[in-house]
Amino acid sequence: MKRPLAINKEVRLHKKRYIVSKTDTKGIITYSNDYFSEISGYTEEELIGYPHSIVRHPDMPKVAFKLMWEVIEQNKNFIAIVKNLTKDGSYYWVVTDFESKIDSTTKQIISHTAFRKAAPRKAIAAIEPIYAKLLELEKEGGMEASEKFLHDYLKQNNITYDDFINKIAGNNGLFKLFFQAMKKLFP
């Protein structure tokens, strides 16, 4: 499936609806809820069996996904603010919580589930310039340069990545509660 060209048109998400998708350990979509199809513009048939990266917006720095994979492959939750791409090239912003599912017998990760909600405007405003800088550094010096910048930025601000995301999202624990509730609905 060919990725669309990005256009400067935002799709606003409903604040009380959520997107859920599941992938295998390689990032291939195995499940998508109706709202994911509605927002992304893809049918369920166009999503299932394809890499989740089909909705990766070119404004997203690669280092963000490198960090995500490093964390979720350790069976740790990862929350991020992500700009996604729709089938027609539009975009939408989400706060995403990635969770791994473990096989009870082998204790190996067998899948990943992503729960998404509309990102707050102030979180988008805070993260956009950071993502732009990371992209610029990736173009100039590769992912290593953007990764160094991100680590240095967090260290200079004496904050962890998780605390940084929680701070800019301004959620006061509400996203965490929301994601916990969603995980009960989609075991």
C-alpha positions as CSV (number, residue, x, y, z in Angstrom):
1,M,0.0,0.0,0.0
2,K,1.4,3.4,-1.0
3,R,1.7,6.1,1.7
4,P,-0.1,9.3,0.9
5,L,1.6,12.7,0.6
6,A,1.0,14.8,3.7
7,I,-1.2,17.9,3.3
8,N,-1.7,20.7,5.8
9,K,-5.2,19.7,6.9
10,E,-6.0,18.6,10.4
11,V,-8.6,16.1,11.4
12,R,-9.9,16.9,14.9
13,L,-10.7,14.0,17.1
14,H,-13.7,13.8,19.4
15,K,-12.6,14.2,22.9
16,K,-14.7,11.4,24.2
17,R,-13.9,8.8,21.6
18,Y,-10.8,6.7,21.4
19,I,-8.7,4.8,18.9
20,V,-7.5,1.3,19.6
21,S,-5.2,-0.9,17.5
22,K,-3.2,-4.0,18.0
23,T,-0.1,-5.2,16.2
24,D,2.1,-8.2,16.3
25,T,5.6,-7.9,17.5
26,K,6.7,-6.6,14.0
27,G,4.2,-3.8,14.0
28,I,1.7,-5.4,11.6
29,I,-1.9,-4.4,12.4
30,T,-4.0,-7.3,13.7
31,Y,-6.9,-5.3,15.0
32,S,-8.4,-1.8,14.6
33,N,-11.5,-0.4,16.2
34,D,-14.1,1.5,14.1
35,Y,-12.9,4.9,15.2
36,F,-9.4,4.2,14.0
37,S,-10.8,3.4,10.5
38,E,-13.1,6.4,10.6
39,I,-10.3,8.8,11.6
40,S,-7.5,7.3,9.4
41,G,-9.7,7.0,6.4
42,Y,-8.7,3.4,5.8
43,T,-11.2,0.5,5.9
44,E,-10.5,-2.3,8.4
45,E,-9.5,-4.5,5.4
46,E,-6.9,-1.8,4.4
47,L,-5.4,-1.7,7.9
48,I,-5.3,-5.4,9.0
49,G,-2.2,-7.1,7.8
50,Y,-0.3,-3.9,7.0
51,P,2.4,-2.1,9.0
52,H,1.2,0.4,11.5
53,S,3.7,2.8,10.0
54,I,1.2,3.4,7.2
55,V,-0.2,6.1,9.5
56,R,3.2,7.5,10.5
57,H,3.3,11.2,9.6
58,P,6.6,12.5,8.0
59,D,6.7,15.2,10.7
60,M,7.4,12.5,13.3
61,P,11.1,12.0,14.1
62,K,12.4,8.5,13.8
63,V,13.9,8.7,17.2
64,A,10.5,8.8,18.8
65,F,9.7,5.4,17.4
66,K,13.1,4.1,18.3
67,L,12.5,5.1,21.9
68,M,9.0,3.6,21.8
69,W,10.3,0.2,20.5
70,E,13.1,0.1,23.1
71,V,10.6,0.6,25.9
72,I,7.8,-1.6,24.8
73,E,10.2,-4.5,23.9
74,Q,11.1,-4.5,27.6
75,N,7.3,-5.0,28.4
76,K,7.0,-1.5,29.7
77,N,4.2,0.9,28.9
78,F,5.1,3.9,26.8
79,I,3.0,7.1,26.4
80,A,3.7,9.5,23.6
81,I,2.2,12.4,21.7
82,V,2.0,11.4,18.1
83,K,1.1,13.1,14.8
84,N,-0.5,10.5,12.5
85,L,-1.2,10.6,8.8
86,T,-4.6,9.7,7.2
87,K,-5.3,8.0,3.9
88,D,-5.9,11.4,2.2
89,G,-2.8,13.0,3.7
90,S,-4.4,14.9,6.5
91,Y,-3.1,14.5,10.0
92,Y,-4.4,14.1,13.6
93,W,-2.7,14.3,17.0
94,V,-3.1,11.7,19.7
95,V,-1.8,10.8,23.1
96,T,-0.9,7.2,22.8
97,D,-0.3,4.5,25.4
98,F,1.5,1.4,24.1
99,E,1.2,-1.8,26.0
100,S,2.6,-5.2,25.3
101,K,0.8,-8.5,25.8
102,I,2.8,-11.5,27.2
103,D,2.2,-15.1,26.4
104,S,1.5,-16.8,29.8
105,T,3.4,-19.9,28.9
106,T,6.5,-18.6,27.1
107,K,6.6,-15.2,28.9
108,Q,7.4,-13.7,25.5
109,I,5.8,-10.6,24.1
110,I,3.2,-11.7,21.5
111,S,1.5,-8.4,20.6
112,H,1.2,-4.7,21.3
113,T,-1.9,-2.6,21.9
114,A,-2.1,1.1,21.4
115,F,-4.8,3.2,23.1
116,R,-5.2,6.7,21.7
117,K,-7.1,9.9,22.7
118,A,-7.1,13.4,21.2
119,A,-4.0,15.2,22.3
120,P,-4.5,18.5,24.2
121,R,-3.7,21.6,22.1
122,K,-1.2,22.8,24.6
123,A,0.6,19.5,24.4
124,I,0.8,19.8,20.6
125,A,2.1,23.3,20.9
126,A,4.8,22.1,23.3
127,I,5.9,19.1,21.3
128,E,5.8,20.4,17.7
129,P,9.0,22.6,18.0
130,I,10.8,19.7,19.7
131,Y,9.8,17.3,17.0
132,A,10.8,19.9,14.3
133,K,14.3,20.2,15.9
134,L,14.7,16.4,16.1
135,L,13.7,16.1,12.4
136,E,16.2,18.8,11.5
137,L,19.0,16.9,13.5
138,E,18.0,13.6,11.9
139,K,18.4,15.2,8.4
140,E,21.8,16.7,9.3
141,G,23.4,14.0,11.6
142,G,21.1,11.0,11.5
143,M,19.1,9.5,14.3
144,E,22.1,9.5,16.6
145,A,22.1,13.3,16.6
146,S,18.4,13.6,17.4
147,E,18.7,10.9,20.1
148,K,21.6,12.8,21.7
149,F,19.6,16.1,21.6
150,L,16.6,14.4,23.2
151,H,18.6,12.9,26.0
152,D,20.5,16.1,26.6
153,Y,17.2,18.1,26.6
154,L,15.7,15.8,29.2
155,K,18.8,15.9,31.3
156,Q,19.1,19.7,31.1
157,N,15.5,20.0,32.3
158,N,16.1,17.3,35.0
159,I,13.1,15.4,33.8
160,T,12.4,11.9,32.6
161,Y,10.6,11.3,29.3
162,D,7.5,10.0,31.0
163,D,7.4,13.0,33.3
164,F,7.9,15.4,30.4
165,I,5.0,13.9,28.4
166,N,2.8,14.0,31.5
167,K,3.8,17.6,32.1
168,I,3.1,18.9,28.6
169,A,-0.1,16.9,28.3
170,G,-1.2,18.6,31.6
171,N,-3.3,15.5,32.4
172,N,-2.7,15.3,36.2
173,G,-3.0,11.5,35.9
174,L,-6.2,11.6,33.8
175,F,-4.6,10.0,30.8
176,K,-3.3,7.2,33.0
177,L,-6.7,6.6,34.4
178,F,-8.3,6.7,31.0
179,F,-5.7,4.2,29.6
180,Q,-6.2,1.9,32.6
181,A,-9.9,1.8,31.9
182,M,-9.4,1.1,28.2
183,K,-7.0,-1.8,29.0
184,K,-9.8,-3.4,30.9
185,L,-12.1,-3.2,27.9
186,F,-9.4,-4.6,25.5
187,P,-7.5,-7.3,27.4
